Structure formats: C-alpha cells, structure tokens
Amino acid sequence: MSHNSFGHLFRVTTWGESHGEAIGCVVDGCPPRLPLTEADIQPWLDKRRPGQSRFTTQRQEADAVRILSGTFDGVTTGTPIALLIENTDQRSRDYGEIAERFRPGHADLTYELKYGIRDYRGGGRSSARETAMRVAAGAVARVVLGRQVRVRGALVQMGPHGIDRARWNWAQVDDNPFFCPDAESAAAWETYLAEVRRQGSSVGAVIEVVADGVPPGLGAPVYAKLDADLAAALMGINAVKGVEIGDGFAAAALRGEDNADEMRMQDGVVRFESNRAGGILGGISTGAPIVARFAVKPTSSILIPRRTVDRQGRDVEITTRGRHDPCVGIRAVPVGEAMMACVLADHLLRHRAQNPDAPETARLPRNR
C-alpha cells in the first residue's frame, strides 16, 4: 500500500495496524541539534490515549513511545527519527462476527474493493489507532516550530450542541474530558453523551485548532497554499468530513466590507482588526493566528443494528460490538493539533530555505 507519507522538508511516514504488534513512524527532515527525548513526546500522546474517561473507548493502551533513531545525547542529529509504540491491548475476538460483513460508515467495503483483502480486526490500517503516530510526529514538529509558535485545539460542538464563545477559556480545555473551552457546555455534554452511549449510538463533533505566533510568509500563492495543505492534513484524519479556515462557509453569507480584515499600523507592524481569513491570505500566512475547524462524523461502530451486505453479496444486518468511542471527535483534538503542527513545521522549513532573511513579524520592507 502506497501513500503513507506526508510533508516535503518535514516528512512523516507512518506504519502499522490497529491489532498488529506495534505502530510507528519515521520523521525525516528534522534539523539537527534540537532537544528531543521521549519525555518531550509522551505528554502529547497521553492527551490522545484511550481509556481515560467513560466517554472514550476502554481499550487500555499505555502508548509509551520509544525513540529508535535520530537523536544522540538528547538532541536531534538531522537523520531520520524513528518512533515506535507497542500495541498491548488488542482484542481481535471482538471482530470475528464482522469478518464477512461490511460495516456501514467504515472503510471495510472500499478496502475490499481496492485491495481485495482487508484486516477486519479493528479496521487494520484504516483504524484511528494509526493517529497516535501522527501525534508523536506532531510533538517533534512542535520542537521545530519552537516556543514562539503555540498550537492549541478545542472541541467546540458535540452533536447539535455548540459552545458559547463568550465563555471561551483555554484554561478549561484540560479540566474536562472533552477538551472543551466552555465549562458550562462541558457539564451539559456529560449528561448528553452518557445518554447517547446508553442508547448504543454515537454523535459527531467540531474541533477548532488555533496556532498563535506563526510568522508571516509561510505558504505559496499557487500550488503550495498553506490553507490548502492544512485542509488536506485535517481532512486526512479518520472520520473527518469537512474542513474550514477562518470563517470558512460562514463567509459566504457576508458582504465584502464585512468579510475583509481591515489593517492598521502599530509600532511599525501591520495589525489586523479582525481575523475572518484565519491568518492566511492568498495561501500565505499573515502573522495573525491560524484558525481551522474540522467536522468529525459520528462513530460508525454502534450497537444499533444496521442493514449491510456480506462478502458473498447477501443482504444481512450487523451490530458492531467491542470497545468504541461514542464521540470519536473527543480524541481527534490532539490529532488535529498534531497535523497543524506538522504542516506548519514543514512550511516553516520550506520558507526559511527559500527566504532565510524573511522577517518574523508583519513588518513592511521599508521598516526592515
């Protein structure tokens, strides 16, 4: 199977399956002499790790990462960084009943049609288990970006229930099981999702990812647009069905004078009075915060019987048992952060290679 890599100068290749011996990735293109140990990666994996609350799958994986290559004495060497996580809590027997049946909403049918073979144990390569390695790669990307760039994500809608943005508080994100910046919404979601789970169903979610401190100039105006690469990276996360940058689809309802972000000079630097563009104009970062949102569909593995077909072409019903997330969007928050970090790290390295003297802020040429 091809197409297991993404990025250009900062390039990530992942490997492994949900119920295999291990999963892993190789990060190539990381500059040398950057501090990196397992302790720099593990906290981000812990955010995504399953089984941390009753609202996520109860699969118990430590997700303990090992660095196999690419560092020496706690710093990067400039050579490929190989990362590995062992799978320790596979329960393949949970999937025996679906070996001959295609689960609606899953990649079972398309994998069968494309490859003529599929690993039905947890979805194999199509499982969200693979995203643990994206989070690990994202931790390396954060080291490349440095402390001046901060990437944060939050769950802003669960099912039909959105947050009150007037109550947005980043400090709340790590104080509830949903990565929600609105404490009141998080409390209401607990009751809501518990009932959804009791009914054997699932719900979708919307995640917002924000990157502060991104310098202007990342991206290119035609075939390497920063927003296009971000959209591709976020759309490539399991179960994602929609991506928007800045105001996104809401911009279609605005007039031109309302949509355009007005500018003023402040201390010799261009400042935007709003950020409807999400920090990107013409495919290039403006220096304003990068803002992206993505929609995650409801988990397809549910207890409610659904109609489907089997490998012999017969009409049958299926009930998906096992350990599943009633809202897979919860654990997609750290994955979205990681994909944003990887794209920004790649574009930062590409920008520095082409324009090493570019300013770190939106300072006009005459003021350099």
Short mmCIF file of the C-alpha atoms (twelve columns), coordinates in Angstrom:
data_MODEL
# 
_entry.id   MODEL 
# 
loop_
_atom_site.group_PDB 
_atom_site.id 
_atom_site.type_symbol 
_atom_site.label_atom_id 
_atom_site.label_alt_id 
_atom_site.label_comp_id 
_atom_site.label_asym_id 
_atom_site.label_seq_id 
_atom_site.Cartn_x 
_atom_site.Cartn_y 
_atom_site.Cartn_z 
_atom_site.pdbx_PDB_model_num 
ATOM 1   C CA . MET A 1   0.000   0.000   0.000  1 
ATOM 2   C CA . SER A 2   1.421   3.377   -1.007 1 
ATOM 3   C CA . HIS A 3   0.638   6.906   0.195  1 
ATOM 4   C CA . ASN A 4   1.711   6.544   3.798  1 
ATOM 5   C CA . SER A 5   3.785   9.744   3.912  1 
ATOM 6   C CA . PHE A 6   3.012   13.460  4.019  1 
ATOM 7   C CA . GLY A 7   5.070   16.650  4.059  1 
ATOM 8   C CA . HIS A 8   8.039   17.819  1.999  1 
ATOM 9   C CA . LEU A 9   11.055  19.027  4.006  1 
ATOM 10  C CA . PHE A 10  9.453   17.851  7.252  1 
ATOM 11  C CA . ARG A 11  8.219   14.447  6.106  1 
ATOM 12  C CA . VAL A 12  6.282   11.891  8.143  1 
ATOM 13  C CA . THR A 13  5.761   8.225   7.247  1 
ATOM 14  C CA . THR A 14  3.562   6.065   9.484  1 
ATOM 15  C CA . TRP A 15  3.193   2.310   9.577  1 
ATOM 16  C CA . GLY A 16  1.307   -0.366  11.496 1 
ATOM 17  C CA . GLU A 17  -2.234  -1.612  12.103 1 
ATOM 18  C CA . SER A 18  -4.729  -1.465  14.945 1 
ATOM 19  C CA . HIS A 19  -4.172  -5.057  16.055 1 
ATOM 20  C CA . GLY A 20  -0.605  -5.565  14.879 1 
ATOM 21  C CA . GLU A 21  2.414   -5.923  17.149 1 
ATOM 22  C CA . ALA A 22  3.192   -2.210  17.065 1 
ATOM 23  C CA . ILE A 23  2.666   1.074   15.281 1 
ATOM 24  C CA . GLY A 24  5.380   3.530   14.333 1 
ATOM 25  C CA . CYS A 25  6.540   6.431   12.231 1 
ATOM 26  C CA . VAL A 26  9.645   7.920   10.703 1 
ATOM 27  C CA . VAL A 27  10.117  11.690  10.807 1 
ATOM 28  C CA . ASP A 28  12.620  12.838  8.196  1 
ATOM 29  C CA . GLY A 29  13.952  16.356  7.700  1 
ATOM 30  C CA . CYS A 30  14.104  17.457  11.313 1 
ATOM 31  C CA . PRO A 31  17.017  19.902  11.734 1 
ATOM 32  C CA . PRO A 32  19.937  18.825  13.948 1 
ATOM 33  C CA . ARG A 33  20.810  19.986  17.476 1 
ATOM 34  C CA . LEU A 34  17.238  20.382  18.683 1 
ATOM 35  C CA . PRO A 35  16.478  18.988  22.162 1 
ATOM 36  C CA . LEU A 36  14.322  15.854  21.911 1 
ATOM 37  C CA . THR A 37  13.683  12.927  24.242 1 
ATOM 38  C CA . GLU A 38  10.737  10.615  24.849 1 
ATOM 39  C CA . ALA A 39  9.662   12.985  27.628 1 
ATOM 40  C CA . ASP A 40  9.038   15.675  25.006 1 
ATOM 41  C CA . ILE A 41  6.687   13.380  23.077 1 
ATOM 42  C CA . GLN A 42  4.847   11.406  25.758 1 
ATOM 43  C CA . PRO A 43  2.642   14.225  27.190 1 
ATOM 44  C CA . TRP A 44  1.024   14.788  23.797 1 
ATOM 45  C CA . LEU A 45  0.364   11.066  23.385 1 
ATOM 46  C CA . ASP A 46  -1.161  10.977  26.863 1 
ATOM 47  C CA . LYS A 47  -3.739  13.564  25.724 1 
ATOM 48  C CA . ARG A 48  -4.890  11.224  22.953 1 
ATOM 49  C CA . ARG A 49  -4.526  7.942   24.870 1 
ATOM 50  C CA . PRO A 50  -7.704  5.797   25.037 1 
ATOM 51  C CA . GLY A 51  -9.464  4.698   28.203 1 
ATOM 52  C CA . GLN A 52  -9.019  7.927   30.183 1 
ATOM 53  C CA . SER A 53  -12.731 8.545   30.747 1 
ATOM 54  C CA . ARG A 54  -16.060 6.766   30.324 1 
ATOM 55  C CA . PHE A 55  -16.624 8.821   27.173 1 
ATOM 56  C CA . THR A 56  -13.849 7.179   25.125 1 
ATOM 57  C CA . THR A 57  -13.022 3.631   24.115 1 
ATOM 58  C CA . GLN A 58  -11.976 1.488   27.056 1 
ATOM 59  C CA . ARG A 59  -9.090  -0.076  25.158 1 
ATOM 60  C CA . GLN A 60  -6.165  0.208   27.601 1 
ATOM 61  C CA . GLU A 61  -3.010  1.252   25.790 1 
ATOM 62  C CA . ALA A 62  -0.110  2.948   27.563 1 
ATOM 63  C CA . ASP A 63  1.041   4.421   24.237 1 
ATOM 64  C CA . ALA A 64  4.579   4.541   25.616 1 
ATOM 65  C CA . VAL A 65  6.773   5.900   22.840 1 
ATOM 66  C CA . ARG A 66  10.356  4.816   22.126 1 
ATOM 67  C CA . ILE A 67  12.858  6.770   20.041 1 
ATOM 68  C CA . LEU A 68  14.808  4.241   17.981 1 
ATOM 69  C CA . SER A 69  16.994  6.593   15.941 1 
ATOM 70  C CA . GLY A 70  17.697  10.198  15.035 1 
ATOM 71  C CA . THR A 71  18.886  11.508  18.420 1 
ATOM 72  C CA . PHE A 72  22.138  11.447  20.359 1 
ATOM 73  C CA . ASP A 73  22.688  12.730  23.886 1 
ATOM 74  C CA . GLY A 74  19.169  14.148  23.960 1 
ATOM 75  C CA . VAL A 75  19.358  16.195  20.756 1 
ATOM 76  C CA . THR A 76  18.399  15.524  17.146 1 
ATOM 77  C CA . THR A 77  21.147  14.553  14.725 1 
ATOM 78  C CA . GLY A 78  19.460  15.569  11.462 1 
ATOM 79  C CA . THR A 79  18.940  11.930  10.488 1 
ATOM 80  C CA . PRO A 80  15.562  10.135  10.315 1 
ATOM 81  C CA . ILE A 81  13.801  9.913   13.691 1 
ATOM 82  C CA . ALA A 82  12.131  6.520   14.145 1 
ATOM 83  C CA . LEU A 83  9.391   6.289   16.784 1 
ATOM 84  C CA . LEU A 84  7.633   3.135   17.982 1 
ATOM 85  C CA . ILE A 85  4.632   2.307   20.187 1 
ATOM 86  C CA . GLU A 86  3.788   -1.294  21.048 1 
ATOM 87  C CA . ASN A 87  0.161   -2.450  20.941 1 
ATOM 88  C CA . THR A 88  -0.651  -4.212  24.208 1 
ATOM 89  C CA . ASP A 89  -4.457  -4.494  24.499 1 
ATOM 90  C CA . GLN A 90  -5.736  -5.953  21.248 1 
ATOM 91  C CA . ARG A 91  -8.978  -7.938  21.461 1 
ATOM 92  C CA . SER A 92  -9.286  -9.331  17.960 1 
ATOM 93  C CA . ARG A 93  -12.061 -11.712 19.022 1 
ATOM 94  C CA . ASP A 94  -14.405 -8.711  19.207 1 
ATOM 95  C CA . TYR A 95  -14.300 -8.506  15.422 1 
ATOM 96  C CA . GLY A 96  -14.839 -12.159 14.494 1 
ATOM 97  C CA . GLU A 97  -18.509 -11.632 13.672 1 
ATOM 98  C CA . ILE A 98  -17.767 -8.893  11.133 1 
ATOM 99  C CA . ALA A 99  -15.051 -10.734 9.212  1 
ATOM 100 C CA . GLU A 100 -17.525 -11.478 6.404  1 
ATOM 101 C CA . ARG A 101 -19.705 -8.376  6.749  1 
ATOM 102 C CA . PHE A 102 -19.058 -4.777  5.759  1 
ATOM 103 C CA . ARG A 103 -19.748 -2.222  8.492  1 
ATOM 104 C CA . PRO A 104 -21.745 0.787   7.223  1 
ATOM 105 C CA . GLY A 105 -19.781 4.013   7.533  1 
ATOM 106 C CA . HIS A 106 -16.434 2.207   7.761  1 
ATOM 107 C CA . ALA A 107 -13.724 1.632   5.168  1 
ATOM 108 C CA . ASP A 108 -14.426 -2.133  5.043  1 
ATOM 109 C CA . LEU A 109 -16.101 -2.139  1.632  1 
ATOM 110 C CA . THR A 110 -13.734 0.298   -0.069 1 
ATOM 111 C CA . TYR A 111 -10.639 -1.551  1.188  1 
ATOM 112 C CA . GLU A 112 -12.089 -4.816  -0.094 1 
ATOM 113 C CA . LEU A 113 -12.884 -3.306  -3.484 1 
ATOM 114 C CA . LYS A 114 -9.484  -1.615  -3.820 1 
ATOM 115 C CA . TYR A 115 -7.105  -4.255  -2.459 1 
ATOM 116 C CA . GLY A 116 -9.114  -7.483  -2.475 1 
ATOM 117 C CA . ILE A 117 -8.099  -8.037  1.141  1 
ATOM 118 C CA . ARG A 118 -8.678  -6.256  4.451  1 
ATOM 119 C CA . ASP A 119 -7.685  -6.615  8.067  1 
ATOM 120 C CA . TYR A 120 -11.074 -6.679  9.794  1 
ATOM 121 C CA . ARG A 121 -9.543  -6.551  13.295 1 
ATOM 122 C CA . GLY A 122 -10.386 -3.021  14.318 1 
ATOM 123 C CA . GLY A 123 -10.099 -1.793  10.756 1 
ATOM 124 C CA . GLY A 124 -6.417  -2.582  10.358 1 
ATOM 125 C CA . ARG A 125 -4.629  0.302   8.688  1 
ATOM 126 C CA . SER A 126 -7.821  2.398   8.488  1 
ATOM 127 C CA . SER A 127 -8.167  2.414   12.278 1 
ATOM 128 C CA . ALA A 128 -7.785  5.644   14.235 1 
ATOM 129 C CA . ARG A 129 -5.097  3.772   16.172 1 
ATOM 130 C CA . GLU A 130 -2.692  4.996   13.476 1 
ATOM 131 C CA . THR A 131 -3.242  8.597   14.571 1 
ATOM 132 C CA . ALA A 132 -1.149  8.011   17.702 1 
ATOM 133 C CA . MET A 133 1.900   8.224   15.452 1 
ATOM 134 C CA . ARG A 134 0.688   11.489  13.942 1 
ATOM 135 C CA . VAL A 135 0.526   12.870  17.477 1 
ATOM 136 C CA . ALA A 136 4.075   11.629  18.115 1 
ATOM 137 C CA . ALA A 137 5.269   13.282  14.891 1 
ATOM 138 C CA . GLY A 138 3.413   16.434  15.908 1 
ATOM 139 C CA . ALA A 139 5.448   16.547  19.108 1 
ATOM 140 C CA . VAL A 140 8.622   16.602  17.018 1 
ATOM 141 C CA . ALA A 141 7.086   19.318  14.827 1 
ATOM 142 C CA . ARG A 142 6.457   21.469  17.918 1 
ATOM 143 C CA . VAL A 143 10.188  21.295  18.689 1 
ATOM 144 C CA . VAL A 144 10.937  22.502  15.154 1 
ATOM 145 C CA . LEU A 145 8.434   25.364  15.494 1 
ATOM 146 C CA . GLY A 146 9.944   26.484  18.779 1 
ATOM 147 C CA . ARG A 147 8.310   28.171  21.701 1 
ATOM 148 C CA . GLN A 148 7.218   31.209  19.688 1 
ATOM 149 C CA . VAL A 149 4.513   29.122  17.983 1 
ATOM 150 C CA . ARG A 150 1.724   27.679  20.116 1 
ATOM 151 C CA . VAL A 151 -0.768  25.195  18.684 1 
ATOM 152 C CA . ARG A 152 -3.934  24.524  20.692 1 
ATOM 153 C CA . GLY A 153 -7.165  22.689  19.935 1 
ATOM 154 C CA . ALA A 154 -10.622 22.563  21.481 1 
ATOM 155 C CA . LEU A 155 -13.884 20.741  20.898 1 
ATOM 156 C CA . VAL A 156 -16.442 23.451  20.098 1 
ATOM 157 C CA . GLN A 157 -19.508 21.404  19.150 1 
ATOM 158 C CA . MET A 158 -20.814 17.973  20.144 1 
ATOM 159 C CA . GLY A 159 -23.713 16.713  18.068 1 
ATOM 160 C CA . PRO A 160 -26.020 19.738  17.672 1 
ATOM 161 C CA . HIS A 161 -24.741 21.412  20.841 1 
ATOM 162 C CA . GLY A 162 -22.185 24.191  20.333 1 
ATOM 163 C CA . ILE A 163 -20.280 26.157  22.950 1 
ATOM 164 C CA . ASP A 164 -20.953 29.738  23.998 1 
ATOM 165 C CA . ARG A 165 -17.924 31.571  22.609 1 
ATOM 166 C CA . ALA A 166 -18.427 34.360  25.128 1 
ATOM 167 C CA . ARG A 167 -17.386 31.805  27.781 1 
ATOM 168 C CA . TRP A 168 -14.276 30.610  25.882 1 
ATOM 169 C CA . ASN A 169 -11.450 29.903  28.347 1 
ATOM 170 C CA . TRP A 170 -8.375  27.985  27.194 1 
ATOM 171 C CA . ALA A 171 -7.648  27.077  30.827 1 
ATOM 172 C CA . GLN A 172 -10.802 24.922  30.851 1 
ATOM 173 C CA . VAL A 173 -9.657  22.684  27.997 1 
ATOM 174 C CA . ASP A 174 -7.587  20.391  30.219 1 
ATOM 175 C CA . ASP A 175 -10.130 20.399  33.075 1 
ATOM 176 C CA . ASN A 176 -12.838 18.274  31.435 1 
ATOM 177 C CA . PRO A 177 -12.900 15.028  29.407 1 
ATOM 178 C CA . PHE A 178 -13.928 16.789  26.174 1 
ATOM 179 C CA . PHE A 179 -11.152 19.383  25.637 1 
ATOM 180 C CA . CYS A 180 -13.969 21.942  25.845 1 
ATOM 181 C CA . PRO A 181 -13.153 25.639  26.472 1 
ATOM 182 C CA . ASP A 182 -16.628 26.309  27.907 1 
ATOM 183 C CA . ALA A 183 -17.148 24.776  31.364 1 
ATOM 184 C CA . GLU A 184 -20.939 25.020  31.209 1 
ATOM 185 C CA . SER A 185 -21.142 23.262  27.857 1 
ATOM 186 C CA . ALA A 186 -18.771 20.546  29.080 1 
ATOM 187 C CA . ALA A 187 -21.049 19.844  32.025 1 
ATOM 188 C CA . ALA A 188 -24.098 19.602  29.763 1 
ATOM 189 C CA . TRP A 189 -22.253 17.330  27.336 1 
ATOM 190 C CA . GLU A 190 -21.579 14.794  30.104 1 
ATOM 191 C CA . THR A 191 -25.310 14.149  30.520 1 
ATOM 192 C CA . TYR A 192 -25.945 14.250  26.792 1 
ATOM 193 C CA . LEU A 193 -23.174 11.842  25.784 1 
ATOM 194 C CA . ALA A 194 -23.945 9.429   28.628 1 
ATOM 195 C CA . GLU A 195 -27.477 9.061   27.260 1 
ATOM 196 C CA . VAL A 196 -26.211 8.623   23.691 1 
ATOM 197 C CA . ARG A 197 -23.871 5.875   24.865 1 
ATOM 198 C CA . ARG A 198 -26.632 4.188   26.887 1 
ATOM 199 C CA . GLN A 199 -28.700 4.003   23.709 1 
ATOM 200 C CA . GLY A 200 -25.826 2.299   21.884 1 
ATOM 201 C CA . SER A 201 -25.377 5.176   19.448 1 
ATOM 202 C CA . SER A 202 -22.789 7.899   18.747 1 
ATOM 203 C CA . VAL A 203 -22.503 11.575  17.791 1 
ATOM 204 C CA . GLY A 204 -20.204 13.796  15.757 1 
ATOM 205 C CA . ALA A 205 -18.228 16.867  16.748 1 
ATOM 206 C CA . VAL A 206 -16.465 20.005  15.528 1 
ATOM 207 C CA . ILE A 207 -12.880 20.759  16.589 1 
ATOM 208 C CA . GLU A 208 -11.146 24.122  16.325 1 
ATOM 209 C CA . VAL A 209 -7.353  24.387  16.154 1 
ATOM 210 C CA . VAL A 210 -5.544  27.696  16.639 1 
ATOM 211 C CA . ALA A 211 -1.838  28.445  16.089 1 
ATOM 212 C CA . ASP A 212 -0.510  31.648  17.643 1 
ATOM 213 C CA . GLY A 213 2.887   33.170  16.871 1 
ATOM 214 C CA . VAL A 214 3.116   31.882  13.298 1 
ATOM 215 C CA . PRO A 215 5.368   34.232  11.284 1 
ATOM 216 C CA . PRO A 216 4.106   35.773  8.042  1 
ATOM 217 C CA . GLY A 217 5.188   34.296  4.735  1 
ATOM 218 C CA . LEU A 218 4.509   30.577  5.206  1 
ATOM 219 C CA . GLY A 219 2.931   29.002  2.155  1 
ATOM 220 C CA . ALA A 220 2.957   29.913  -1.529 1 
ATOM 221 C CA . PRO A 221 0.317   31.511  -3.757 1 
ATOM 222 C CA . VAL A 222 -0.449  28.690  -6.195 1 
ATOM 223 C CA . TYR A 223 0.336   25.013  -5.596 1 
ATOM 224 C CA . ALA A 224 1.621   25.163  -2.020 1 
ATOM 225 C CA . LYS A 225 -1.058  27.242  -0.352 1 
ATOM 226 C CA . LEU A 226 -0.806  26.967  3.417  1 
ATOM 227 C CA . ASP A 227 -4.572  26.692  3.818  1 
ATOM 228 C CA . ALA A 228 -4.757  24.001  1.137  1 
ATOM 229 C CA . ASP A 229 -2.097  21.898  2.872  1 
ATOM 230 C CA . LEU A 230 -3.805  22.411  6.229  1 
ATOM 231 C CA . ALA A 231 -7.138  21.374  4.757  1 
ATOM 232 C CA . ALA A 232 -5.601  18.232  3.265  1 
ATOM 233 C CA . ALA A 233 -3.882  17.340  6.548  1 
ATOM 234 C CA . LEU A 234 -7.017  17.804  8.636  1 
ATOM 235 C CA . MET A 235 -9.246  16.076  6.097  1 
ATOM 236 C CA . GLY A 236 -6.847  13.127  6.225  1 
ATOM 237 C CA . ILE A 237 -7.733  12.455  9.870  1 
ATOM 238 C CA . ASN A 238 -10.059 9.483   10.331 1 
ATOM 239 C CA . ALA A 239 -13.806 10.308  10.224 1 
ATOM 240 C CA . VAL A 240 -13.298 13.950  9.181  1 
ATOM 241 C CA . LYS A 241 -15.897 15.080  6.634  1 
ATOM 242 C CA . GLY A 242 -15.369 18.840  6.469  1 
ATOM 243 C CA . VAL A 243 -12.659 21.493  6.988  1 
ATOM 244 C CA . GLU A 244 -12.802 25.283  7.045  1 
ATOM 245 C CA . ILE A 245 -10.209 28.024  7.527  1 
ATOM 246 C CA . GLY A 246 -11.148 31.192  9.385  1 
ATOM 247 C CA . ASP A 247 -14.840 31.961  8.900  1 
ATOM 248 C CA . GLY A 248 -14.997 29.219  6.286  1 
ATOM 249 C CA . PHE A 249 -18.513 28.564  4.981  1 
ATOM 250 C CA . ALA A 250 -19.916 31.398  7.080  1 
ATOM 251 C CA . ALA A 251 -18.020 33.829  4.839  1 
ATOM 252 C CA . ALA A 252 -20.431 33.029  2.013  1 
ATOM 253 C CA . ALA A 253 -23.186 34.851  3.904  1 
ATOM 254 C CA . LEU A 254 -21.157 38.052  4.391  1 
ATOM 255 C CA . ARG A 255 -20.759 41.164  2.275  1 
ATOM 256 C CA . GLY A 256 -17.322 42.181  1.065  1 
ATOM 257 C CA . GLU A 257 -16.932 45.043  3.532  1 
ATOM 258 C CA . ASP A 258 -17.742 42.687  6.407  1 
ATOM 259 C CA . ASN A 259 -15.505 39.830  5.295  1 
ATOM 260 C CA . ALA A 260 -12.266 41.724  4.546  1 
ATOM 261 C CA . ASP A 261 -9.995  42.074  7.584  1 
ATOM 262 C CA . GLU A 262 -9.068  45.741  7.905  1 
ATOM 263 C CA . MET A 263 -5.461  46.680  8.737  1 
ATOM 264 C CA . ARG A 264 -3.661  49.358  10.727 1 
ATOM 265 C CA . MET A 265 -0.021  50.034  11.653 1 
ATOM 266 C CA . GLN A 266 1.003   49.520  15.256 1 
ATOM 267 C CA . ASP A 267 4.604   50.000  16.391 1 
ATOM 268 C CA . GLY A 268 5.845   49.524  12.838 1 
ATOM 269 C CA . VAL A 269 3.975   46.240  12.355 1 
ATOM 270 C CA . VAL A 270 0.794   45.542  10.360 1 
ATOM 271 C CA . ARG A 271 -2.061  44.545  12.673 1 
ATOM 272 C CA . PHE A 272 -5.421  43.107  11.627 1 
ATOM 273 C CA . GLU A 273 -8.581  44.421  13.265 1 
ATOM 274 C CA . SER A 274 -10.332 41.072  12.713 1 
ATOM 275 C CA . ASN A 275 -9.306  37.604  11.547 1 
ATOM 276 C CA . ARG A 276 -12.047 36.265  9.319  1 
ATOM 277 C CA . ALA A 277 -9.364  34.927  6.943  1 
ATOM 278 C CA . GLY A 278 -7.994  32.671  9.674  1 
ATOM 279 C CA . GLY A 279 -4.478  34.070  9.380  1 
ATOM 280 C CA . ILE A 280 -3.997  33.159  5.704  1 
ATOM 281 C CA . LEU A 281 -4.373  35.343  2.601  1 
ATOM 282 C CA . GLY A 282 -3.544  34.144  -0.917 1 
ATOM 283 C CA . GLY A 283 -2.281  30.881  0.538  1 
ATOM 284 C CA . ILE A 284 0.330   32.704  2.681  1 
ATOM 285 C CA . SER A 285 0.314   33.284  6.431  1 
ATOM 286 C CA . THR A 286 -0.284  36.873  7.535  1 
ATOM 287 C CA . GLY A 287 1.177   36.735  11.035 1 
ATOM 288 C CA . ALA A 288 -2.295  36.625  12.589 1 
ATOM 289 C CA . PRO A 289 -3.397  33.439  14.401 1 
ATOM 290 C CA . ILE A 290 -4.027  30.479  12.103 1 
ATOM 291 C CA . VAL A 291 -7.573  29.217  12.744 1 
ATOM 292 C CA . ALA A 292 -9.005  25.991  11.325 1 
ATOM 293 C CA . ARG A 293 -12.025 23.865  12.153 1 
ATOM 294 C CA . PHE A 294 -12.941 20.344  11.119 1 
ATOM 295 C CA . ALA A 295 -16.097 18.259  11.440 1 
ATOM 296 C CA . VAL A 296 -15.929 14.645  12.611 1 
ATOM 297 C CA . LYS A 297 -18.794 12.306  11.788 1 
ATOM 298 C CA . PRO A 298 -20.459 10.060  14.407 1 
ATOM 299 C CA . THR A 299 -18.547 6.887   15.214 1 
ATOM 300 C CA . SER A 300 -19.750 4.249   12.758 1 
ATOM 301 C CA . SER A 301 -19.353 1.367   15.228 1 
ATOM 302 C CA . ILE A 302 -22.641 1.327   17.140 1 
ATOM 303 C CA . LEU A 303 -24.826 -1.285  18.868 1 
ATOM 304 C CA . ILE A 304 -27.968 -0.387  16.923 1 
ATOM 305 C CA . PRO A 305 -28.470 -2.985  14.140 1 
ATOM 306 C CA . ARG A 306 -27.814 -1.654  10.636 1 
ATOM 307 C CA . ARG A 307 -28.504 -3.138  7.211  1 
ATOM 308 C CA . THR A 308 -25.497 -4.117  5.102  1 
ATOM 309 C CA . VAL A 309 -24.141 -6.787  2.768  1 
ATOM 310 C CA . ASP A 310 -21.587 -9.556  3.243  1 
ATOM 311 C CA . ARG A 311 -18.679 -10.753 1.104  1 
ATOM 312 C CA . GLN A 312 -20.954 -13.252 -0.643 1 
ATOM 313 C CA . GLY A 313 -23.269 -10.446 -1.787 1 
ATOM 314 C CA . ARG A 314 -26.126 -11.257 0.566  1 
ATOM 315 C CA . ASP A 315 -28.278 -8.666  2.345  1 
ATOM 316 C CA . VAL A 316 -27.675 -9.002  6.082  1 
ATOM 317 C CA . GLU A 317 -27.773 -6.998  9.322  1 
ATOM 318 C CA . ILE A 318 -24.827 -6.104  11.531 1 
ATOM 319 C CA . THR A 319 -24.273 -4.948  15.093 1 
ATOM 320 C CA . THR A 320 -20.775 -3.717  15.878 1 
ATOM 321 C CA . ARG A 321 -19.635 -4.801  19.313 1 
ATOM 322 C CA . GLY A 322 -16.352 -4.141  21.111 1 
ATOM 323 C CA . ARG A 323 -14.808 -1.001  22.607 1 
ATOM 324 C CA . HIS A 324 -15.644 2.166   20.738 1 
ATOM 325 C CA . ASP A 325 -15.819 5.934   21.260 1 
ATOM 326 C CA . PRO A 326 -19.370 7.319   21.476 1 
ATOM 327 C CA . CYS A 327 -17.857 10.556  20.132 1 
ATOM 328 C CA . VAL A 328 -14.606 9.975   18.257 1 
ATOM 329 C CA . GLY A 329 -14.228 13.728  17.931 1 
ATOM 330 C CA . ILE A 330 -13.003 13.961  21.530 1 
ATOM 331 C CA . ARG A 331 -9.705  12.217  20.883 1 
ATOM 332 C CA . ALA A 332 -9.427  13.938  17.496 1 
ATOM 333 C CA . VAL A 333 -8.487  17.185  19.271 1 
ATOM 334 C CA . PRO A 334 -4.812  16.276  19.908 1 
ATOM 335 C CA . VAL A 335 -4.658  14.706  16.440 1 
ATOM 336 C CA . GLY A 336 -5.819  17.966  14.862 1 
ATOM 337 C CA . GLU A 337 -3.202  19.860  16.852 1 
ATOM 338 C CA . ALA A 338 -0.520  17.456  15.641 1 
ATOM 339 C CA . MET A 339 -1.472  17.748  11.976 1 
ATOM 340 C CA . MET A 340 -1.499  21.543  12.227 1 
ATOM 341 C CA . ALA A 341 1.968   21.449  13.864 1 
ATOM 342 C CA . CYS A 342 3.370   19.122  11.177 1 
ATOM 343 C CA . VAL A 343 2.112   21.303  8.320  1 
ATOM 344 C CA . LEU A 344 3.431   24.480  9.946  1 
ATOM 345 C CA . ALA A 345 6.835   22.894  10.630 1 
ATOM 346 C CA . ASP A 346 7.084   21.750  7.019  1 
ATOM 347 C CA . HIS A 347 6.166   25.181  5.677  1 
ATOM 348 C CA . LEU A 348 8.485   26.944  8.123  1 
ATOM 349 C CA . LEU A 349 11.454  24.908  6.885  1 
ATOM 350 C CA . ARG A 350 10.477  25.496  3.262  1 
ATOM 351 C CA . HIS A 351 10.094  29.244  3.891  1 
ATOM 352 C CA . ARG A 352 13.496  29.507  5.585  1 
ATOM 353 C CA . ALA A 353 15.152  27.588  2.756  1 
ATOM 354 C CA . GLN A 354 13.749  29.963  0.117  1 
ATOM 355 C CA . ASN A 355 13.849  33.202  2.098  1 
ATOM 356 C CA . PRO A 356 16.247  32.928  5.061  1 
ATOM 357 C CA . ASP A 357 16.186  36.677  5.763  1 
ATOM 358 C CA . ALA A 358 12.387  36.986  5.954  1 
ATOM 359 C CA . PRO A 359 11.047  38.944  8.956  1 
ATOM 360 C CA . GLU A 360 9.462   37.148  11.892 1 
ATOM 361 C CA . THR A 361 6.650   39.712  12.087 1 
ATOM 362 C CA . ALA A 362 4.479   41.594  9.598  1 
ATOM 363 C CA . ARG A 363 6.990   44.464  9.328  1 
ATOM 364 C CA . LEU A 364 6.862   46.215  5.959  1 
ATOM 365 C CA . PRO A 365 10.038  46.214  3.798  1 
ATOM 366 C CA . ARG A 366 10.757  49.926  4.278  1 
ATOM 367 C CA . ASN A 367 10.899  49.392  8.022  1 
ATOM 368 C CA . ARG A 368 13.276  46.415  7.984  1 
# 
